[in-house]
Amino acid sequence: MAIAVESQKRPEGSKPKALRRSGLIPANLYGHNGSESISLVVDAKSVERLLKQVAPNKTVVTLNIPEIEWSGSTVIREVQVHPAKGIPYHLSFFATKA
């Protein structure tokens, strides 16, 4: 079963709290182009569905970023969860070679 997520680049100067209020979760993609990283946003509902299907550091997820024309295999490296609410508030993706 292929798991795919659509994301977009995070707007310059955007505040994480404002993004979360508008239904987006901040995220980062590491290792897609050497040591360069990209700041992203992912729809909160997509993140909820994704986290029910994957295990961090184990499940390969296809990440698609149309703005920079990049699509590739990634692994969710870290999920930061709000301590009181229990909802995710940041994701870290790591590009894989496969």
Beta strands, then each sheet from edge to edge (+ up, - down):
strand 1: 4-9
strand 2: 24-33
strand 3: 36-43
strand 4: 60-65
strand 5: 70-81
strand 6: 88-95
sheet 1: 1+ 3- 2+ 6+ 5- 4+ 1+
end
